[in-house]
Amino acid sequence: MPDRLSPLDVSFLYFEEPTTPMHVGAVAVFQLPPDGFDHDRLLDLISDRIPFVPRYRQRIRWVPGRLANPVWVDDENFDIAYHVRRSALPRPGTDEQLDELVARVQSRPLDRNRPLWEMYLVEGLSDNRFALLTKTHHAMVDGVAAVDIGQVILDTSPEPRDAVPDTWSPASEPSRVELVAGALVETVRRPAAVLDTARGGLTEVRSAAARLAGVAGGLFAAARTAARPAPESPLNAVIGQQRRYATVTLDLDDHRRVRKAHGGTVNDVVLATVAGALRAWLLTRGEAVRTSTTVRAMVPVSIREPADARGPVTGNRVASYLVDLPVGEPSAVMRLHQVSYRMKAHKDTGQAVGAEALAGLAGFAPPTLHSLGARVASGLSKRWFNLVVTNVPGPQQPLYAGKARMLSAFPVVPLAKGQAVSIGLTSYDGKVCYGLNADRDAMPDVDVLAQCIADALAELVETVT
């Protein structure tokens, strides 16, 4: 019997619209090794590792008449070369040109007739570098412990681990009659499945509010913050299909020095940096910024055991907060203190929205922790918060794809309806890599916001030197 998508996972197929593709992405930049790295090597590497992620060779089949949720079936015509693509920048390609390519690739939805992922080898980067760009649909995975293809191709040394035997042979796809029969059998065994399917197919978006009752413990604990609507902000706008993308690479030690001098956590420093950047960005736009001005962020926080930091994220504890960032505060240090106080208050009073609560709200089952913040019902996003800020701690040692050393890794957090920009960051090997995904028309100045992030951290660093 094929695996059937849960009502939560299938909701993301219903949620998807041309302006809000439901895939999460990543951009990893590598140093070209002495013996090179080309498309054939990438194909070989992924062919060796894809047995670790069997879902990546499966596609979705819908049940005739939508009698039940769709099922995962082996793709009998699976073509790895379709999913692993080759692109190039005009040499010597700049980081800005890479960002433009990322924006265009991430704007396009995935082909639902094939396994829902893509990877691009981007050649021609300056300084003897190349990039790997990945896209994975939210429906591909079913929990915060999921692993995607971008993780399994990485090793902790230039010598790749031994490949596992690949004994995969695609099972025959069920016929239309078999799909219907399976749906009817499930209906007899579990009548409630009919209601789940009908709700998913007809009113999935509007039913998100009804699911609040099931996650009261997580969401209503945050009610004192969420009861007030998110402040009006240019960060919320009608968005289109096209995107802009910008990146910033900062020093993790700078974040740690600020934390050591002023207290709090590294994540508090990140949020204070974002608050300072938003303040400066709003001023460049001529927006009115008063001492009371705030921007509300949805902040999923990853909590990892020390031993976990040695490798890729494969299991996580997650808490998420609605935090009013004090963008009206002119003092960088006071912004940090206010952020630290608000984050501590969330933790002390239990105003955390747990991973399970988010899953119950909007069907979120993230392939990476970055997508956890994005998996909030688009109908709620503008009312509850202005933007998503995801911060995922990564390994503080080099990782390799084949013999190519990874230099940096930037997330691409998808936009919810009504959100003009999302900010994701990953700490890796002494760096903090910020990725800003933005609507092309609503955020023509996303590069200005990226520069403001660098300037805001520099302002904090100046207070400790």
N, C-alpha and C positions, 0 to 999 in steps of 0.2 A: 504494500500500500504506500503510495507516494506521501511525502510529508506535506501537510496542509498548512498554509500560512495562518497564523493566529489572527484574530480580529484586530489586534493592535498593529501587527505588522502590515496587514493588507490595507489598513487605514492610510498608510503613506502612499499607496498607489492611488487612492481616492483623493487624498489631499493635494497631490501633484497637479500643478497648473503650469502653463507656459512661463509665467512670471516667477514661479517658485519651484524649480526642479528640486526633487528630494534626494540629492546625493551630497555626500561629504567628500572633500578632496584634501590633497596634501601635495606639497612641492618640496622635494628633497634635492639639494644641490651636492654634487660629488666632484672630487678631484679625479681627473683622468689618470689612471695608472700608467706606468711606463709601457706596458704592452697593449694599451688601448682598451676600449670598451665600446662595443657596437651593438646593433640591433640583434644580431645572431646570438651574441653572448647573453643578452637580456632574455631572449626567448629560451635559451638553454637553462638559465637560472630559474626562471619562472616554471618551466616544465619540471625541474627537479623538485620545486617546493610546493607546487599546486596540490599534491596529495594531502598536505596539511590543512587545506581549506576546500573540502569537496564541494561546498556550495558554489564555488566559482566555476564549476562546470555544469551547473544546473540553470534552467530557465523556468519561467512561470507559465503554467497552463491554466486558463480560466475554465470554469465549469459551465457548460451550456445552460443558459437561463439564469446564471448566477444563483443556482440552487445551493451552493456552498462556497466557501472561500476557495481561492485558487490553490493549486498544489505546485510543489517543486518537482520537476522531472529532469532526468539527465538529458543534456543536449546531445542528441545522437550525431549532430553535425558540428560538434564543438570545434572551433577553429581558433587556436590560441593566437595566431597571427592577426586575426581581426581585432582582438582585445588589446594586444601589445603593439602599439603603433610607433611610428617614427616621424619626428618633426625636426626642424632645424631653424636656427636664427642666422641671419647674415653675419658672417664672421667679421670682426669679433663681437659677438652678441652681448648686449648690455643687460644688466639686471632689470632695467625698465622695459626692455623689449621682451624679456621673459615674463614679466608681470602682465604685459598686454596679451601675450599668448595664453597665459593662465586664465585671464578673464574671458577670453573668447571660447576656450575649451570648456570651462566650467559653466558657461551660459547655455550650452547645448544639453538637452535631456538625453538620457541613455535609451538605447533601443530595447524596448520591452520584449521583443521577439528573441532576444539572446540573453545569456547571463549578464546580470546588471552591473558590469564593471568595465573599466578601461584603464590602460596605463600607457603613457607616452614617454618615449625616450627623446629628449630635446638636446640636440647636438649644437655645437657652434658657440657655446658660451665663452666669453673672454677668460683669460688666465687659465686656459687648459682645463675647463670645467664642462660638465654636462648636468642635466637635470632629469629627474623622473617625476612625472605628474600623474597622480592617481585620482580616479573617481569611483565611488562605490555607493550604490543605492541603499537608503535606510532599510528597505525591506529585505536586504540580503542577510541580515543577522538577527539574532534573537536574544540579546542580553549584553550587559556591560562587560562580560568576560569574553566577548567575541574578538577574533583576530582577523585582520584583513591581509590581503596579499602584499601590501607594502611593508608589513612587519616581518612576514616569514622569509622574505628574501634577504634580510639583514643578518649579519654575523658580527661577533665581537672581535674577530681577527681577519686579516686578509686571506687566511686559508679557510675556504668554505667548509662547512660541516658536510659529512657524508650524506649523499642523497638516499632517500628511502625508496624501496622498490615501489614502482607504480603499477599496480595490478588493476587499475580502473578500466572497466569495460562498461559502456553506457547501457543501462537497462532500457528495454523498449518502452516507448511512451504509451500511456494508456489511450485507448480510443475514446471517442466522444461518449459511446455507450458505457464504457467502464468508468469514465468520469462521473456520469450521471448516476450510475449504480452505486458508486462509492459515496456520493453525496446523499443518496436516499438511505443507505445503510447507516451513515453517520446520523442522519436525522432521526431515525428510529431509536438509535442508541443514546443520542443526546439531543432531545428536542430543542433545548435552548440555543443550539447552534443556528437554528433557522432565524431566530430573532437577532442574533449577533450578525449574521450575514445580511439580513434586510437592513439593519441599522447601518452597517458598513456601506452598503451599496447606495442607499437612498439619502440618508441624512447624517453621514459620518462626521462632517464638520460641525453641524449644529449639535450633535449628540455629545460633543466633547464636554459641554457644560454639565450634562447629566452625569457624566462619569466623575464629576467633582465629589459626589457623595462617597465614592469608593476610595478617595485619597484624602479624606478630611484630615486625618492625622498629620499628613505632611503639609498640605496647602493651607488649611485654616490656621495652622500654627503660625503662618506668616501673615495672617489677616491684618494685623495692625499696620503692616506696611502696605499690603496689597489693597486694603480697603480704600485707600486714596488712589485715584487714577494716576497713571504716570504723567509727569509734567509735559506740557506742550513743548515740542522740540522739532527742529528741522531734521533730526535723526529719524523721524517718522514721516513717511511720505508714500504716495502711490508709486509703486515700483514697476519697472518694465522687465523685458526679457534679458537685456544685456547688462554686463557687469564691468566694473573696474576692479583692479587688484593692486595692492601695494604692500611692501614688506619693509620691516625694520629689524636689524640685528643689533642687539645691545649686549653688554657684558653682565653676566650673572653675578660676578663679584661686586659690581656697582650696586645691584639690588641688595646684596647681602650686607655691604658696608652701611647702607642707609638703614637697613633693619637693625643692625647692631647698634648704631648710634641713637636711633630714635624709638626702638622697640617695635612690637608687632611681629608680623610674619612677612616673608618674601611676597606672598600673595597680596598682603596689605600694601606693600610698596608698589606692586604692579597696578593695583586699583588706584592708588594715589597718583601714579604716573599717568594713567588713563584720564583721571579727573583733571589733572593739570593740562593735559593735551586737549581735552574737550573744551576747557576754558579758553585756551589760546585760539583754538580753531573757531569757536563761536565769535570771538572778538574779531578775527580776520574777516568774518562774514558780516560784521556790523550788527550782530545780534545784541540785544540788551542783556547784559550779565549783571545781576544784582547779588548782594551778599547772600541772599536766600535761594539763589538759583541752584537747582539740583538736576541731575540726570539719573534716572533709575536704570540700573543694570541687573540682568539676570546673570548670576555668577555661579556656575557649577564648580565645586572645589573637589579635586581628587585628593584622597587621603591614602597614602601608600606606606606599607611597612618598609623599614630601611633596607631589608634584603631584596625587596622588589626593584630597587633602583638600579640593579645591575643590568637589567635587560628591558626589552620592549614591554609595553603595558599589556598584560594578559588577564589580570584580575584586579578589581578596584573597588574601593569604598568611596561613595560619592555623596556629598551634601551640596545643596544648591540654595543660594540666598538671593533675595531681592534687596539690593543695596542702593540707597540714594547717594550718589557721588556728589561731594560738595564742590561743584565747579565754580560757585560764586565766591569761594574763599580765596583771597589773593595770596595768602602765605602757603608755600609748598609744605612746610613742616606741619602747619595746622591742618592742611588737607589730609596729610598722612595720619595725624592723631585722630581726626574725625572718622576716617575710614576704619582705623584700627578699633576705635570704640564701637562703631556700628557692627563690624564683623564679630567682635567679641560679644556684643549684646545678642546677636543672632544665635551664637553658639550657646551662651549661658541660658537663654530663655527658650531654646528649642525651636526657634523660628527658621528651621532648615527645611527645605523641600527635598526629601530624599529621592534617590534614583527611582525607587519603586513608585513613589508618588507621582513623579513626572511621567513614568511609564503608564500609570493608570489614567493620567489626565489626557494624554494625547497619543498614546501608542508608541512611545519612544523606546526603541531597542537599538542603542547606538553601536555602530561598528568601531567607533573610537569614542573616547570621552568628549572630544570636541563637539560631536554631533548631539550629545545629550542636551546641551544648551539650546541647540537649534530645534530640537524635537518638541516644541511647544505648539499647541494648536494655533494656527495663524490667526484665527478669529480673536484669540485672547491677547496676542503679543502686544498690540498697540495700547491696549487698555492697561496692561499690567506693568510693562517695562518699555524702555526706549531702545535698548540694544542688549545684545548678548556679549559677554566677555568670558571666554573660556581659557583656562590656564592649566595645562597638563604637564607635570614634571616628567622629564625624560631621563635617560641614562647619561651620566656625566663621564662617559668614556667613549672613544670613537667606535662607530659602527661602520660596516663595510657591506657593499653589494658586489659580490665577487671580490676583486682586489681593489675596488674603487672606494676610497674613504669618503664617508658622508660628512660634508662640511656644515650643513645647516638643514633644518626641516621646518617648513612653514605650513600651518593648517589653512584650509579654506573652509570656513564655517558658512553653511548656506544661509540665505536670508529667509526670514518668515515674511508673510504678507504685511506690508506697512512698515517694514524696517529698512532703512536706507543703508545701513552698514552693520557688519558684525566684526568683532575683533577676537582672534584666536592667537594663542601664543604657546610655544613649547620650549622648555629649557632643555638644552642638549650640549654636552661637552663644553661647559663653561660659557655658553651663549644663551640668550633669551631671544627667540625668533618670533616676531610678531607678524601675523598675516591679517590684512584688512580686506575683506570682501565687501564690495559696495555696488549699489545700483548705478548704472552708467550716467543716467540723467540727473538723479537726485544728488549724486556725490561727484561732480566733476573735479572737486578739489580733494579727493581722498589722499593724494600724495602730500597735500599740505597737512592733513591730519597725521599722516605717518611721520612727517618731520617734527610736528608738535610733540609726538610721543618721545622722540629722541631728545628734544629740548627740555621736556618736562622731567625726564630722568636726570639730565645734566643739572637742572635747577636743584633737584634733591641732593645730588652728589656734592654740589657746591656748599651745602650746609654742613658737611662732615669733613671738608678738607681745609 
